[in-house]
């Protein structure tokens, strides 16, 4: 199964709604226990999720805003426009969060609740 996003969300609320939509459309692709399950050497290009790939909320935020997710034997990071950063930093920027407001290490239920808050659904 492959999903494709044609337009990147432009606001934190729109991004949170897009993440929630992606999670609802592909619940097996959401896992808050790790940034992604990509094997070392794999990359996930923006806009498409292949069957079996998982992302946490931060991974979804980075992915849906045009970042390529890159996995190496030692780390996972995001690349975009010749810029490289931590997936959590890319997600904070896109969702308008400070480091103190992140929920990257929470469970799925908490992450969905926080995304709903950002989306203005709570």
Secondary structure by P-SEA (a helix, b strand, c coil): cbbbbccccccaaaaaaaaaaaaaacccccccccccccccccccccccccccccccaaaaaaaaabbbbbbcccccccccccccccaaaaaaaaaccccccccccccaaaaaaaaaaaaccc
